[in-house]
Amino acid sequence: MPAASARIASQTSPAFGTFATLLTTDPAALGPAQALLTAELRAVDAACSRFRRDSELSRVNRARGRPVKISPLFTEAMAVALTAARLTAGDVDPTCGGPLVRLGYDRDFEKIQQYAPLRQPVVPAPGWRSVVLDPELHEVQVPAGTVLDLGATAKALAADRAATRIAAELGCGVLVNLGGDIKVAGPAPAGGWRVGIADDVDVGGAGRGDPAGHAVMIQDGGLATSGTAVRSWRRGTAKLHHIIVPGTGLPAQSCWRAASVAAATCVAANTASTAAIIRGERAAGWLAGLRLPARLVRHDGGVVTVAEWPADAPSGTGTLASARTPAGEGAREP
């Protein structure tokens, strides 16, 4: 049932090199909800950051092939990353850290050394099947030299965990938007949450305007947009971005500049939107087969909508009724 109150409270703060926007249907719950969100973001960062030497991920990357004991949170994060790899036939692969480092994405994005020439040849990712995870023993092992990167799933997982926890503990409707990775939980406002879709910039979402002139209303589930313009940089004469084709170790040369997908969770939506960029023209048929509503934007601005995603309109907002469709439902390798 929609929330009775039309008063939406919001707060935005920096997080994960982007922004974290929190909205609640109960203004009195905003402070406690922000505290829960902050705690969740700190925990996920301490577990999954590739740029913190003291993170669990960095400790695993330094283990030189030895098994490593890990926390329940990092176990969950690894399981989510490996599931994303399996459901996308390896397109979304957590072993792409090495190629990203060789391409110059070896520190927080704002600190990347722009224009410096590449010094190492690019190599393919080792592949997600080389990772051994024991979820019962909370232990993981990766081959020596493999660099894990959970950028494709960890931020979305944080959105899912935070929104679910806030709704459960505070009993209000909530929207968590982490740089375009969105999860809503609890009773929605009347008519749903209005979410603006931004194709080229790392902004947008409920409460931040509609930079692309397109918006949708969602009642529950997750929504994510992946694109090649947001986290892009130059090294020498090469223009690079963060969505890597595991088999080549190079940035995807996609026909899409942006892909937005709705699913049951933010993780599922982000997994599908990232895979869509990599799959190019094959993405529309793949997403339709999974019954995942999606909006795919070409470099010339042309838009392709999939499943029940509402068509673009000059003004106004379409209702997105199928955000609860899970990415894993009917999932199959191409």
SELUMRO-986258 format. One record per residue: x, y, z of N, C-alpha, C, CB in turn; residue number from 1; residue in one letter. Coordinates in steps of 0.1 Angstrom, whole numbers. Glycine has a CB too. Example, Ala and Ser with C-alpha at 12.3 -4.5 7.8 and 13.67 -1.06 7.14 Angstrom:
BEGIN
- 132_-57_78_123_-45_78_132_-33_78_113_-45_90_1_a
- 128_-22_71_137_-11_71_129_0_79_141_-6_57_2_s
! end
This chain:
BEGIN
- 8_-12_0_0_0_0_9_12_0_-10_0_12_1_m
- 5_23_-8_13_35_-7_12_42_6_8_45_-18_2_p
- 22_49_10_23_57_22_12_68_21_37_62_25_3_a
- 5_70_33_-5_80_33_1_94_32_-14_79_45_4_a
- 12_97_38_18_110_39_25_114_25_28_111_50_5_s
- 22_126_21_29_131_9_42_139_12_19_140_1_6_a
- 45_140_25_57_147_29_69_138_28_56_152_43_7_r
- 78_141_18_90_133_16_102_141_22_92_130_1_8_i
- 110_135_30_122_141_35_134_135_28_123_139_51_9_a
- 144_143_26_156_139_18_169_144_24_154_142_3_10_s
- 179_137_21_193_142_25_203_136_15_196_138_39_11_q
- 213_144_11_223_139_1_237_142_7_221_146_-12_12_t
- 245_132_6_259_133_11_269_126_1_260_128_25_13_s
- 282_128_2_291_121_-6_292_107_-2_305_128_-6_14_p
- 295_98_-11_297_83_-8_303_76_-20_284_77_-4_15_a
- 313_68_-18_318_59_-29_322_67_-41_308_49_-33_16_f
- 328_79_-39_332_87_-50_321_93_-58_340_79_-59_17_g
- 308_92_-53_297_98_-60_288_104_-49_289_87_-69_18_t
- 275_103_-50_266_108_-40_257_97_-35_257_119_-46_19_f
- 252_100_-23_242_91_-17_230_99_-13_247_83_-4_20_a
- 219_97_-19_206_104_-16_197_95_-9_200_110_-29_21_t
- 191_99_2_182_91_10_169_99_11_187_89_24_22_l
- 158_92_8_144_98_9_136_89_18_138_100_-5_23_l
- 128_95_27_119_87_35_105_93_34_124_87_50_24_t
- 95_85_36_81_89_36_77_96_49_71_78_33_25_t
- 85_93_60_83_99_73_94_108_76_81_88_84_26_d
- 92_122_76_103_131_79_110_128_93_97_145_79_27_p
- 102_123_102_108_121_116_118_109_115_97_118_126_28_a
- 117_101_105_126_89_104_139_92_96_119_78_97_29_a
- 140_104_91_152_107_82_165_106_90_150_121_76_30_l
- 165_112_102_178_111_110_182_97_113_176_119_123_31_g
- 173_89_119_177_75_121_180_67_109_166_68_129_32_p
- 173_70_98_175_63_85_189_67_80_165_67_75_33_a
- 193_80_81_206_84_77_217_77_84_208_99_78_34_q
- 215_75_97_225_68_106_226_54_101_221_69_121_35_a
- 215_47_98_216_33_93_223_33_79_202_27_92_36_l
- 220_42_71_226_43_58_241_45_59_220_54_49_37_l
- 245_54_67_260_57_69_267_45_74_261_69_79_38_t
- 261_38_84_267_26_89_269_15_78_259_20_101_39_a
- 259_14_70_259_4_59_270_7_49_246_2_53_40_e
- 271_20_45_281_24_36_295_22_41_279_38_32_41_l
- 297_25_54_310_23_60_314_8_60_311_29_74_42_r
- 304_0_63_307_-15_64_311_-20_50_295_-22_70_43_a
- 303_-16_40_306_-21_27_319_-16_21_294_-18_17_44_v
- 322_-3_24_335_2_20_346_-5_26_335_17_23_45_d
- 345_-8_39_356_-15_46_358_-29_41_353_-15_61_46_a
- 347_-35_36_348_-49_31_353_-49_17_335_-56_32_47_a
- 348_-40_8_348_-42_-6_357_-31_-14_335_-42_-12_48_c
- 362_-21_-8_369_-11_-15_383_-17_-21_372_1_-6_49_s
- 385_-14_-34_398_-17_-40_408_-7_-37_396_-19_-55_50_r
- 404_4_-31_414_16_-29_417_18_-15_408_28_-35_51_f
- 413_9_-6_417_9_8_426_-3_11_404_9_18_52_r
- 438_0_16_447_-11_19_442_-20_30_461_-5_22_53_r
- 434_-14_39_429_-22_50_416_-29_48_427_-13_62_54_d
- 410_-28_35_398_-35_32_400_-50_31_392_-30_19_55_s
- 389_-58_33_390_-72_31_393_-76_17_377_-79_35_56_e
- 388_-69_7_391_-71_-7_406_-70_-10_383_-62_-16_57_l
- 412_-59_-4_427_-57_-6_435_-68_0_431_-44_-1_58_s
- 430_-73_12_437_-84_19_436_-97_10_431_-87_33_59_r
- 425_-99_4_424_-111_-5_433_-109_-17_409_-113_-9_60_v
- 433_-97_-23_441_-95_-35_456_-97_-32_439_-81_-40_61_n
- 460_-95_-19_474_-96_-15_478_-110_-10_478_-86_-4_62_r
- 468_-119_-11_470_-133_-4_479_-142_-13_457_-139_-2_63_a
- 482_-138_-25_491_-146_-34_486_-161_-36_505_-146_-29_64_r
- 473_-162_-37_467_-176_-40_463_-184_-28_477_-183_-48_65_g
- 466_-178_-16_462_-186_-4_448_-183_0_472_-182_8_66_r
- 441_-193_6_428_-191_11_428_-181_22_422_-205_17_67_p
- 417_-173_23_416_-162_32_403_-163_39_418_-148_25_68_v
- 403_-162_53_390_-161_60_384_-147_58_393_-164_75_69_k
- 371_-146_56_365_-134_54_352_-133_62_361_-132_39_70_i
- 347_-120_64_335_-118_72_322_-122_65_334_-103_75_71_s
- 311_-124_72_299_-127_66_295_-116_55_288_-128_76_72_p
- 297_-103_58_294_-93_48_302_-95_35_296_-79_53_73_l
- 315_-97_36_323_-99_24_320_-112_17_338_-99_27_74_f
- 316_-122_25_311_-135_19_299_-132_10_308_-145_30_75_t
- 289_-124_16_277_-121_8_281_-113_-5_268_-112_16_76_e
- 290_-103_-3_294_-95_-15_301_-104_-26_304_-84_-11_77_a
- 309_-114_-22_316_-123_-31_305_-132_-38_326_-131_-25_78_m
- 296_-137_-30_285_-145_-36_277_-138_-46_276_-151_-24_79_a
- 274_-125_-43_266_-117_-52_274_-115_-65_262_-103_-45_80_v
- 287_-112_-64_295_-109_-76_296_-122_-84_309_-105_-71_81_a
- 298_-133_-78_299_-146_-86_286_-150_-92_304_-157_-77_82_l
- 275_-147_-85_262_-150_-91_259_-141_-103_251_-147_-81_83_t
- 263_-128_-102_262_-119_-114_270_-124_-125_267_-105_-110_84_a
- 282_-129_-123_290_-135_-134_284_-147_-140_304_-138_-128_85_a
- 278_-155_-132_272_-168_-137_260_-164_-146_268_-177_-126_86_r
- 251_-155_-141_239_-152_-148_241_-144_-161_230_-144_-139_87_l
- 253_-138_-162_256_-130_-174_266_-137_-183_261_-116_-171_88_t
- 268_-150_-180_278_-158_-188_292_-152_-187_274_-160_-202_89_a
- 295_-145_-176_309_-140_-174_310_-126_-179_318_-148_-181_90_g
- 300_-119_-184_301_-105_-188_304_-96_-177_288_-101_-196_91_d
- 298_-98_-165_300_-90_-153_309_-99_-144_287_-86_-146_92_v
- 322_-96_-145_332_-105_-139_340_-98_-128_341_-110_-150_93_d
- 340_-103_-116_348_-97_-105_363_-97_-106_343_-102_-92_94_p
- 368_-105_-116_383_-106_-117_388_-95_-127_387_-120_-122_95_t
- 380_-85_-130_385_-74_-139_393_-64_-133_372_-68_-146_96_c
- 397_-66_-120_405_-56_-113_419_-54_-120_407_-60_-99_97_g
- 425_-64_-124_438_-63_-131_437_-55_-144_443_-77_-134_98_g
- 428_-58_-153_427_-49_-165_424_-35_-161_416_-54_-174_99_p
- 416_-32_-151_413_-18_-147_426_-11_-142_402_-18_-136_100_l
- 434_-18_-135_447_-12_-130_456_-9_-142_454_-22_-120_101_v
- 457_-18_-151_465_-16_-163_460_-4_-171_466_-29_-171_102_r
- 447_-2_-171_442_9_-178_443_22_-171_427_7_-182_103_l
- 448_22_-159_450_34_-151_440_37_-140_450_46_-160_104_g
- 430_28_-139_420_30_-128_426_22_-116_406_24_-132_105_y
- 436_28_-110_443_22_-99_442_29_-86_458_20_-103_106_d
- 433_39_-85_431_47_-73_417_53_-74_441_58_-72_107_r
- 412_60_-64_399_66_-64_398_74_-77_397_76_-52_108_d
- 386_74_-83_384_80_-96_389_94_-98_370_79_-100_109_f
- 386_102_-88_390_116_-89_405_118_-88_384_124_-78_110_e
- 413_108_-85_427_109_-84_434_102_-96_432_103_-71_111_k
- 427_97_-106_433_91_-117_442_101_-124_422_85_-127_112_i
- 453_96_-129_463_105_-136_458_106_-150_477_99_-135_113_q
- 451_116_-153_446_118_-167_458_121_-177_436_129_-168_114_q
- 457_116_-188_466_119_-200_479_112_-199_468_133_-200_115_y
- 483_106_-187_496_99_-187_494_87_-196_500_95_-172_116_a
- 505_84_-204_504_72_-213_503_59_-205_515_72_-223_117_p
- 497_49_-211_496_36_-205_510_29_-205_486_26_-212_118_l
- 514_23_-194_527_17_-193_528_2_-194_533_21_-180_119_r
- 516_-5_-193_516_-19_-193_506_-24_-204_512_-25_-180_120_q
- 509_-35_-211_499_-40_-220_487_-45_-213_505_-52_-229_121_p
- 475_-44_-220_463_-49_-214_462_-64_-216_451_-42_-221_122_v
- 456_-70_-206_454_-85_-206_440_-88_-202_465_-92_-196_123_v
- 435_-100_-207_421_-104_-203_420_-106_-188_417_-116_-211_124_p
- 408_-106_-183_406_-110_-169_408_-125_-167_392_-106_-164_125_a
- 413_-129_-156_415_-144_-154_402_-152_-154_421_-146_-140_126_p
- 391_-146_-151_378_-153_-152_372_-156_-138_379_-165_-160_127_g
- 359_-154_-137_353_-156_-124_353_-171_-119_339_-152_-124_128_w
- 354_-180_-128_355_-195_-124_367_-198_-117_353_-203_-137_129_r
- 377_-189_-117_390_-192_-110_389_-189_-95_401_-184_-116_130_s
- 378_-182_-91_376_-178_-77_369_-190_-70_367_-165_-76_131_v
- 374_-193_-58_368_-204_-50_363_-198_-37_379_-215_-47_132_v
- 349_-198_-36_343_-193_-24_336_-204_-16_333_-182_-28_133_l
- 339_-204_-3_332_-214_6_323_-205_15_342_-223_14_134_d
- 310_-204_12_302_-195_20_299_-200_34_289_-193_13_135_p
- 301_-213_37_299_-219_50_311_-216_59_296_-234_49_136_e
- 323_-218_53_335_-215_61_339_-201_61_346_-224_56_137_l
- 332_-193_53_336_-178_51_350_-178_47_333_-170_64_138_h
- 353_-184_35_367_-184_30_367_-182_15_374_-198_34_139_e
- 377_-175_10_378_-173_-4_392_-175_-9_372_-159_-8_140_v
- 394_-180_-21_407_-181_-26_407_-177_-41_412_-196_-25_141_q
- 417_-168_-44_418_-164_-58_432_-167_-63_415_-149_-60_142_v
- 435_-170_-76_448_-173_-80_458_-161_-78_448_-176_-95_143_p
- 470_-164_-76_480_-154_-74_480_-145_-86_494_-160_-72_144_a
- 481_-132_-84_481_-122_-95_467_-117_-99_488_-128_-106_145_g
- 457_-124_-94_443_-119_-98_440_-108_-89_433_-131_-96_146_t
- 434_-97_-95_429_-86_-87_414_-85_-88_436_-72_-92_147_v
- 408_-87_-77_393_-86_-76_389_-72_-76_387_-93_-64_148_l
- 377_-69_-83_371_-56_-83_356_-58_-82_375_-47_-95_149_d
- 349_-53_-72_335_-56_-70_327_-43_-73_332_-60_-55_150_l
- 333_-34_-81_326_-22_-85_313_-24_-92_335_-14_-93_151_g
- 311_-35_-99_299_-38_-106_287_-42_-98_301_-48_-117_152_a
- 290_-46_-85_279_-51_-77_279_-45_-63_280_-66_-76_153_t
- 290_-41_-57_291_-38_-43_282_-25_-39_305_-35_-38_154_a
- 283_-15_-48_275_-3_-45_260_-6_-46_278_8_-55_155_k
- 256_-14_-56_242_-18_-57_238_-27_-45_240_-26_-70_156_a
- 247_-35_-40_244_-43_-28_242_-34_-16_255_-54_-25_157_l
- 250_-24_-15_249_-15_-4_235_-8_-4_260_-4_-4_158_a
- 231_-4_-16_217_2_-17_206_-8_-13_215_6_-32_159_a
- 207_-20_-17_198_-30_-13_197_-32_2_200_-43_-20_160_d
- 209_-34_7_210_-37_22_205_-26_30_224_-41_26_161_r
- 209_-13_26_205_-2_34_190_1_34_212_11_29_162_a
- 184_1_22_170_3_20_162_-7_27_166_4_6_163_a
- 165_-20_26_158_-31_32_158_-29_48_163_-44_28_164_t
- 170_-26_53_172_-25_67_164_-13_73_186_-24_71_165_r
- 165_-2_66_158_10_70_143_8_71_161_22_61_166_i
- 137_2_60_123_0_60_119_-10_71_119_-6_46_167_a
- 127_-20_73_123_-30_83_124_-24_97_133_-42_82_168_a
- 134_-16_100_136_-11_114_128_1_117_151_-8_116_169_e
- 125_9_107_118_22_110_104_22_105_126_33_103_170_l
- 100_12_97_86_11_92_81_21_83_78_11_104_171_g
- 90_28_76_86_39_66_90_34_52_93_52_70_172_c
- 85_42_43_90_40_29_103_47_27_79_45_19_173_g
- 112_41_19_125_46_17_130_44_3_135_40_27_174_v
- 138_54_-2_145_53_-14_160_56_-11_139_62_-25_175_l
- 168_47_-15_183_49_-14_188_50_-29_190_38_-6_176_v
- 195_61_-32_201_63_-45_216_65_-43_194_75_-52_177_n
- 224_55_-47_239_56_-46_244_59_-60_245_44_-40_178_l
- 245_71_-64_251_74_-78_243_68_-89_265_70_-78_179_g
- 230_67_-88_222_61_-98_218_46_-96_229_62_-111_180_g
- 224_40_-86_220_27_-82_209_29_-71_232_18_-76_181_d
- 197_25_-74_185_28_-66_178_16_-61_175_37_-74_182_i
- 174_17_-48_165_6_-42_155_13_-34_174_-3_-33_183_k
- 142_9_-36_131_14_-28_125_2_-20_120_21_-37_184_v
- 121_5_-8_115_-5_1_105_1_10_127_-12_9_185_a
- 96_-7_16_86_-2_25_75_5_17_92_9_34_186_g
- 65_11_24_53_17_17_57_29_9_43_21_27_187_p
- 54_28_-4_58_39_-13_48_51_-12_58_35_-28_188_a
- 53_63_-16_43_75_-16_32_72_-25_51_88_-20_189_p
- 21_79_-24_10_78_-33_14_80_-48_-2_88_-30_190_a
- 12_71_-56_17_71_-70_30_66_-72_16_85_-75_191_g
- 38_63_-62_51_58_-63_62_68_-62_52_51_-76_192_g
- 75_63_-63_86_72_-63_89_77_-77_99_65_-57_193_w
- 91_90_-78_95_96_-91_110_96_-93_89_110_-93_194_r
- 115_89_-103_129_88_-105_133_93_-119_133_73_-104_195_v
- 142_103_-119_147_109_-132_158_100_-137_151_123_-130_196_g
- 158_99_-150_169_90_-157_179_99_-163_162_80_-167_197_i
- 191_98_-159_202_106_-165_211_97_-174_211_113_-154_198_a
- 213_101_-186_221_92_-195_236_94_-195_216_94_-209_199_d
- 240_106_-192_254_110_-194_262_115_-182_255_120_-205_200_d
- 254_117_-171_261_123_-159_258_115_-147_257_137_-157_201_v
- 267_115_-137_265_107_-125_256_115_-115_279_104_-119_202_d
- 245_119_-120_235_126_-111_221_120_-115_235_141_-112_203_v
- 211_126_-110_197_122_-114_191_114_-103_198_113_-126_204_g
- 180_108_-105_173_101_-95_163_109_-88_183_95_-85_205_g
- 155_103_-79_145_110_-72_151_122_-64_137_101_-63_206_a
- 144_133_-65_149_145_-58_161_152_-64_152_141_-44_207_g
- 166_148_-75_177_155_-81_175_159_-95_189_145_-81_208_r
- 162_161_-99_159_166_-112_159_155_-123_168_177_-116_209_g
- 156_158_-135_155_149_-146_164_154_-157_141_147_-151_210_d
- 178_152_-156_187_157_-166_184_152_-180_201_154_-162_211_p
- 179_140_-182_176_135_-195_162_138_-200_179_120_-195_212_a
- 154_145_-192_141_148_-196_132_136_-196_141_154_-210_213_g
- 135_125_-189_127_113_-188_127_109_-174_133_102_-197_214_h
- 115_104_-169_114_100_-156_104_88_-155_109_111_-146_215_a
- 105_80_-145_95_69_-143_91_69_-128_102_55_-147_216_v
- 79_62_-126_74_61_-112_76_46_-109_59_65_-111_217_m
- 82_43_-97_84_29_-93_78_28_-79_98_25_-93_218_i
- 72_16_-76_66_13_-63_75_5_-54_53_5_-65_219_q
- 83_-4_-60_92_-12_-53_104_-17_-62_85_-24_-46_220_d
- 113_-24_-56_124_-30_-63_136_-21_-65_119_-34_-77_221_g
- 144_-24_-76_156_-17_-78_156_-11_-92_168_-26_-76_222_g
- 165_-1_-94_166_5_-107_181_10_-108_156_17_-109_223_l
- 187_7_-120_201_11_-121_204_16_-136_210_0_-118_224_a
- 213_25_-137_217_30_-150_232_28_-151_213_44_-153_225_t
- 237_21_-162_251_20_-165_254_27_-178_255_5_-166_226_s
- 266_33_-179_269_41_-191_284_42_-192_263_54_-190_227_g
- 288_46_-204_302_47_-208_308_62_-206_305_43_-222_228_t
- 299_71_-202_304_85_-202_307_90_-187_293_94_-207_229_a
- 302_83_-177_304_88_-164_318_86_-159_294_81_-154_230_v
- 322_74_-157_336_71_-152_345_69_-164_336_59_-142_231_r
- 348_79_-171_357_78_-183_369_87_-181_350_82_-196_232_s
- 380_84_-187_393_91_-185_401_89_-198_400_87_-172_233_w
- 412_96_-199_421_95_-210_435_91_-205_422_108_-218_234_r
- 441_82_-212_455_78_-210_462_79_-224_457_64_-204_235_r
- 471_89_-225_477_91_-238_466_96_-248_484_79_-244_236_g
- 465_89_-259_454_93_-269_442_84_-267_460_91_-283_237_t
- 442_75_-258_430_66_-256_420_71_-246_435_52_-251_238_a
- 407_71_-251_396_74_-242_391_61_-236_385_83_-249_239_k
- 391_60_-223_387_48_-216_376_50_-207_400_43_-208_240_l
- 369_38_-203_359_39_-193_359_26_-185_345_41_-200_241_h
- 350_25_-175_352_14_-165_345_1_-167_347_20_-152_242_h
- 337_1_-178_329_-12_-181_338_-20_-190_315_-9_-188_243_i
- 344_-31_-185_354_-39_-191_348_-52_-198_365_-42_-182_244_i
- 353_-55_-209_350_-68_-215_360_-78_-210_350_-67_-231_245_v
- 356_-87_-201_365_-96_-195_375_-103_-204_358_-106_-186_246_p
- 369_-108_-216_377_-115_-225_389_-108_-232_369_-121_-235_247_g
- 388_-95_-232_398_-87_-238_406_-78_-228_393_-78_-249_248_t
- 399_-75_-217_405_-65_-207_404_-51_-212_419_-69_-205_249_g
- 396_-48_-222_395_-35_-228_381_-29_-225_398_-35_-243_250_l
- 379_-16_-224_366_-11_-223_356_-15_-234_366_5_-222_251_p
- 344_-17_-231_334_-22_-240_332_-11_-251_321_-25_-234_252_a
- 332_-15_-264_329_-6_-275_314_-9_-278_338_-8_-287_253_q
- 305_-2_-271_291_-5_-272_284_4_-281_285_-5_-258_254_s
- 273_-1_-286_264_8_-294_255_16_-285_255_-1_-303_255_c
- 255_13_-272_247_20_-262_256_29_-254_240_11_-253_256_w
- 252_42_-252_259_51_-243_254_49_-228_258_65_-247_257_r
- 241_44_-227_236_42_-214_225_31_-214_229_55_-209_258_a
- 224_24_-203_213_14_-202_207_15_-188_219_-1_-205_259_a
- 194_16_-187_187_16_-175_178_4_-174_179_29_-173_260_s
- 178_-3_-163_171_-15_-161_164_-15_-147_180_-28_-162_261_v
- 152_-21_-147_145_-23_-134_144_-37_-131_130_-16_-135_262_a
- 145_-41_-118_145_-55_-114_141_-55_-99_159_-61_-116_263_a
- 140_-67_-94_136_-69_-80_145_-63_-70_135_-84_-77_264_a
- 158_-62_-73_168_-56_-65_177_-47_-73_177_-67_-58_265_t
- 184_-39_-66_194_-30_-73_205_-38_-78_199_-19_-63_266_c
- 210_-48_-71_220_-57_-77_216_-63_-90_224_-68_-67_267_v
- 204_-68_-91_199_-75_-103_198_-64_-114_186_-81_-101_268_a
- 193_-52_-111_192_-42_-121_206_-37_-126_185_-30_-115_269_a
- 215_-35_-117_229_-31_-121_236_-42_-129_237_-27_-109_270_n
- 234_-54_-125_241_-65_-132_236_-65_-146_238_-79_-125_271_t
- 223_-64_-148_217_-64_-162_221_-52_-170_202_-65_-161_272_a
- 221_-40_-164_225_-28_-171_239_-28_-175_222_-16_-163_273_s
- 248_-33_-167_262_-34_-171_264_-44_-182_271_-39_-159_274_t
- 257_-56_-181_258_-66_-191_253_-61_-204_251_-79_-187_275_a
- 242_-52_-204_236_-47_-216_246_-38_-224_224_-39_-213_276_a
- 254_-30_-216_264_-22_-223_274_-31_-230_272_-13_-213_277_i
- 279_-42_-224_288_-51_-230_283_-59_-241_293_-61_-219_278_i
- 270_-63_-241_264_-71_-251_260_-63_-264_252_-78_-246_279_r
- 259_-50_-262_256_-42_-274_242_-46_-280_266_-44_-285_280_g
- 242_-48_-293_229_-50_-300_221_-62_-295_232_-52_-315_281_e
- 229_-72_-289_222_-84_-284_214_-81_-271_232_-95_-282_282_r
- 217_-70_-265_211_-67_-252_196_-66_-252_217_-54_-246_283_a
- 190_-60_-261_176_-58_-261_168_-72_-261_171_-50_-274_284_a
- 172_-81_-270_166_-94_-270_169_-102_-257_171_-102_-282_285_g
- 181_-101_-251_184_-107_-239_175_-102_-227_199_-106_-235_286_w
- 174_-89_-226_166_-83_-216_151_-87_-217_168_-68_-215_287_l
- 146_-86_-230_132_-90_-232_130_-104_-228_129_-88_-247_288_a
- 139_-113_-231_138_-127_-227_137_-129_-212_149_-135_-233_289_g
- 143_-120_-205_142_-121_-190_131_-113_-185_156_-116_-184_290_l
- 123_-106_-193_112_-98_-189_116_-86_-180_101_-106_-183_291_r
- 128_-81_-183_133_-70_-175_130_-57_-182_148_-71_-172_292_l
- 122_-48_-176_120_-34_-183_134_-27_-184_110_-26_-175_293_p
- 136_-21_-196_149_-15_-198_147_-3_-208_159_-25_-203_294_a
- 156_6_-207_157_18_-216_172_19_-221_152_31_-210_295_r
- 174_17_-234_187_16_-239_189_29_-248_190_3_-247_296_l
- 200_36_-246_202_49_-254_214_48_-262_203_61_-244_297_v
- 212_50_-275_224_50_-285_232_63_-284_219_48_-299_298_r
- 243_63_-290_252_74_-289_246_86_-296_266_71_-295_299_h
- 237_84_-306_231_95_-313_218_100_-306_228_91_-328_300_d
- 215_94_-294_203_98_-287_191_89_-289_200_112_-290_301_g
- 192_80_-299_181_71_-302_178_62_-290_183_63_-314_302_g
- 165_60_-287_162_52_-275_154_39_-279_153_60_-266_303_v
- 158_28_-273_151_15_-274_145_11_-261_160_4_-280_304_v
- 132_9_-260_127_4_-247_123_-10_-248_114_13_-243_305_t
- 124_-17_-237_123_-32_-236_112_-35_-225_136_-39_-233_306_v
- 105_-46_-228_95_-51_-218_85_-40_-215_102_-56_-205_307_a
- 82_-37_-203_72_-27_-199_77_-13_-196_63_-32_-188_308_e
- 89_-10_-200_95_3_-198_86_13_-206_110_4_-201_309_w
- 81_24_-199_73_34_-206_81_41_-217_66_43_-197_310_p
- 74_45_-228_81_52_-239_84_66_-234_72_53_-251_311_a
- 95_72_-240_99_86_-236_87_95_-241_112_89_-243_312_d
- 86_105_-233_76_116_-236_83_129_-234_63_115_-227_313_a
- 78_140_-241_85_153_-240_84_158_-226_78_163_-249_314_p
- 73_155_-219_72_159_-205_63_149_-198_66_173_-203_315_s
- 63_148_-185_55_138_-178_63_126_-174_43_134_-186_316_g
- 56_117_-167_63_106_-161_56_93_-164_65_107_-146_317_t
- 63_82_-169_56_70_-171_57_61_-158_63_63_-183_318_g
- 47_52_-157_47_43_-146_54_30_-149_33_40_-141_319_t
- 64_26_-141_72_14_-143_66_4_-134_87_16_-141_320_l
- 58_-5_-139_51_-15_-130_58_-28_-127_37_-17_-136_321_a
- 69_-30_-134_75_-43_-134_88_-44_-127_76_-49_-148_322_s
- 91_-34_-118_104_-34_-112_107_-46_-103_105_-21_-103_323_a
- 96_-54_-100_99_-65_-91_103_-78_-99_86_-68_-83_324_r
- 104_-77_-112_109_-89_-119_123_-92_-116_107_-87_-135_325_t
- 127_-104_-111_141_-107_-108_149_-110_-120_141_-118_-98_326_p
- 162_-105_-119_171_-108_-131_173_-123_-132_184_-100_-129_327_a
- 173_-130_-121_176_-144_-122_164_-153_-127_180_-149_-109_328_g
- 152_-147_-128_141_-155_-133_142_-158_-147_128_-147_-130_329_e
- 143_-170_-150_144_-174_-164_158_-171_-170_134_-168_-172_330_g
- 168_-168_-161_181_-164_-167_187_-176_-174_190_-159_-155_331_a
- 194_-173_-185_200_-183_-192_212_-177_-199_190_-190_-203_332_r
- 222_-185_-201_234_-180_-208_231_-180_-223_246_-189_-205_333_e
- 237_-170_-230_234_-168_-244_241_-179_-253_239_-155_-249_334_p
! end
